[in-house]
Amino acid sequence: MAYENTILSLNPDGQRLRGAESGFREDNFEVVSVTTPLQARFEIEMGRCGVFLTSYITPLAIYRDLASLFRRNCPTGVVVYLVQRPDDSIPDADIVISDGDEPHSIVTRLRSKQGIKAS
């Protein structure tokens, strides 16, 4: 996958995913952080196909639409979703994280899902 180290982060409030984004950057990922679904759609259609990251503040209908678009354009990409409570279940996410997860453990889970050893 050409963009396996690229994270497309839909972070509508600019804050919610800051910790996860920082953790990814520290582990040598390129993070493209956007604040609107339209910007996310553009990046997906341009081939940002490593990882799609978003959170519970993205309306579920918009998340589902973007996750579906991401999977069509990036069939080997990974969808990561930040839940509000650890027991929340999100359909179609490859990895579900919560606010309390340490950035390094998120990277480890992502690398495992991608079949790559954590650096």
Sine and cosine of phi, psi and omega as CSV:
sin_phi,cos_phi,sin_psi,cos_psi,sin_omega,cos_omega
0.00,0.00,0.84,-0.54,-0.08,-1.00
-0.91,0.41,-0.48,0.88,-0.08,-1.00
-0.91,-0.42,0.48,0.88,-0.06,-1.00
-0.87,0.49,-0.39,0.92,0.03,-1.00
-0.99,-0.15,0.30,0.95,0.03,-1.00
-0.94,-0.34,0.81,-0.59,0.05,-1.00
-0.96,-0.29,0.84,-0.55,0.16,-0.99
-0.99,-0.15,0.94,-0.34,-0.08,-1.00
-0.95,-0.30,0.91,-0.42,0.13,-0.99
-1.00,0.00,0.97,-0.23,-0.12,-0.99
-0.85,-0.53,0.98,0.20,-0.15,-0.99
-0.83,0.56,-0.57,0.82,-0.02,-1.00
-0.99,-0.13,-0.01,1.00,0.02,-1.00
0.95,0.30,-0.04,1.00,-0.07,-1.00
-0.88,-0.48,-0.72,0.69,-0.21,-0.98
-0.78,0.63,-0.66,0.75,-0.09,-1.00
-0.98,-0.21,0.17,0.98,-0.07,-1.00
-0.84,0.54,-0.68,0.73,0.00,-1.00
-0.90,0.44,-0.71,0.71,0.03,-1.00
-0.90,0.44,-0.69,0.73,0.02,-1.00
-0.87,0.50,-0.68,0.73,0.01,-1.00
-0.89,0.46,-0.69,0.72,0.03,-1.00
-0.87,0.49,-0.66,0.75,0.03,-1.00
-0.91,0.42,-0.68,0.73,0.02,-1.00
-0.88,0.48,-0.66,0.75,0.01,-1.00
-0.89,0.45,-0.44,0.90,0.02,-1.00
-0.98,-0.17,0.48,0.88,0.14,-0.99
0.92,0.38,0.48,0.88,0.15,-0.99
-1.00,-0.03,0.53,-0.85,0.20,-0.98
-1.00,0.04,0.80,-0.61,0.00,-1.00
-0.92,-0.39,0.85,-0.53,0.10,-0.99
-0.97,-0.26,0.95,-0.32,-0.07,-1.00
-0.98,-0.22,0.85,-0.53,0.03,-1.00
-0.86,-0.51,0.35,-0.94,-0.07,-1.00
-0.92,-0.39,-0.15,0.99,-0.01,-1.00
-0.79,-0.61,0.46,-0.89,0.08,-1.00
-0.86,0.51,-0.57,0.82,0.02,-1.00
-0.89,0.45,-0.67,0.74,0.05,-1.00
-0.90,0.43,-0.65,0.76,0.02,-1.00
-0.89,0.45,-0.71,0.71,0.03,-1.00
-0.84,0.54,-0.71,0.71,0.02,-1.00
-0.85,0.53,-0.76,0.65,-0.02,-1.00
-0.89,0.46,-0.65,0.76,0.03,-1.00
-0.89,0.46,-0.73,0.69,-0.01,-1.00
-0.92,0.39,-0.38,0.93,0.07,-1.00
-0.99,0.11,-0.07,1.00,0.10,-0.99
0.99,-0.17,0.35,0.94,0.09,-1.00
-0.96,0.27,1.00,0.04,-0.25,-0.97
-0.91,-0.41,0.40,0.92,0.04,-1.00
-0.99,0.11,-0.93,0.36,-0.08,-1.00
-0.62,-0.78,0.67,-0.74,0.13,-0.99
-0.94,-0.35,0.86,-0.52,-0.06,-1.00
-0.87,-0.50,0.77,-0.64,0.11,-0.99
-0.48,-0.88,-0.05,-1.00,-0.10,-1.00
-0.67,-0.75,0.02,-1.00,-0.04,-1.00
-0.89,0.45,-0.27,0.96,0.03,-1.00
-0.99,0.16,-0.19,0.98,0.15,-0.99
-0.98,0.20,0.83,-0.56,0.02,-1.00
-0.80,0.60,0.66,-0.75,-0.11,-0.99
-0.83,0.56,-0.65,0.76,0.00,-1.00
-0.89,0.46,-0.65,0.76,0.02,-1.00
-0.93,0.36,-0.68,0.73,0.05,-1.00
-0.83,0.56,-0.76,0.65,-0.04,-1.00
-0.87,0.49,-0.67,0.74,0.02,-1.00
-0.89,0.46,-0.72,0.69,-0.01,-1.00
-0.94,0.35,-0.63,0.78,0.04,-1.00
-0.89,0.45,-0.65,0.76,0.03,-1.00
-0.90,0.43,-0.71,0.70,0.05,-1.00
-0.87,0.48,-0.69,0.72,0.01,-1.00
-0.87,0.50,-0.72,0.69,-0.01,-1.00
-0.91,0.43,-0.59,0.81,0.04,-1.00
-0.92,0.39,-0.68,0.73,-0.05,-1.00
-1.00,0.10,-0.39,0.92,-0.13,-0.99
-0.70,-0.72,0.93,0.38,-0.13,-0.99
-0.88,0.48,-0.36,0.93,0.04,-1.00
-0.98,-0.20,0.06,1.00,0.01,-1.00
-0.96,0.29,0.20,-0.98,-0.04,-1.00
-0.87,-0.50,0.73,-0.69,0.05,-1.00
-0.98,-0.20,0.83,-0.56,0.01,-1.00
-0.88,-0.47,0.74,-0.68,-0.06,-1.00
-0.77,-0.63,0.78,-0.62,0.05,-1.00
-1.00,0.00,0.87,-0.49,0.01,-1.00
-1.00,-0.06,0.35,-0.94,0.02,-1.00
-0.97,0.23,-0.66,0.75,0.03,-1.00
-0.85,-0.53,0.61,-0.79,-0.06,-1.00
-0.84,0.54,-0.39,0.92,-0.03,-1.00
-1.00,-0.05,0.06,1.00,0.05,-1.00
-0.93,0.36,0.57,-0.82,0.02,-1.00
-0.89,-0.45,0.76,-0.66,-0.01,-1.00
-0.86,-0.51,0.87,-0.49,0.02,-1.00
-0.93,0.38,0.55,-0.83,0.11,-0.99
0.96,0.27,0.09,1.00,0.08,-1.00
-1.00,-0.02,0.69,-0.72,0.06,-1.00
-0.98,0.21,-0.58,0.82,0.01,-1.00
-0.71,-0.71,0.77,-0.64,0.06,-1.00
-0.93,-0.37,0.79,-0.61,0.01,-1.00
-0.85,-0.52,0.27,-0.96,0.07,-1.00
-0.78,-0.62,0.22,-0.97,-0.04,-1.00
-0.81,0.58,-0.53,0.85,-0.06,-1.00
-0.99,0.16,-0.14,0.99,-0.02,-1.00
-0.94,0.34,0.68,-0.74,0.04,-1.00
-0.96,0.27,0.66,-0.75,-0.01,-1.00
-0.80,0.61,-0.64,0.77,-0.02,-1.00
-0.90,0.43,-0.62,0.79,0.01,-1.00
-0.93,0.37,-0.52,0.85,0.06,-1.00
-0.91,0.41,-0.70,0.71,0.03,-1.00
-0.88,0.48,-0.68,0.74,0.01,-1.00
-0.87,0.49,-0.70,0.71,0.02,-1.00
-0.90,0.44,-0.64,0.77,0.02,-1.00
-0.90,0.43,-0.75,0.66,0.01,-1.00
-0.86,0.51,-0.64,0.77,0.04,-1.00
-0.88,0.47,-0.70,0.71,0.00,-1.00
-0.90,0.43,-0.60,0.80,0.00,-1.00
-0.98,0.18,-0.20,0.98,-0.04,-1.00
0.98,0.21,0.47,0.88,-0.04,-1.00
-0.86,-0.50,0.65,-0.76,0.07,-1.00
-0.93,0.37,0.67,-0.74,0.05,-1.00
-0.90,0.44,0.60,-0.80,0.00,-1.00
-1.00,0.03,0.00,0.00,0.00,0.00
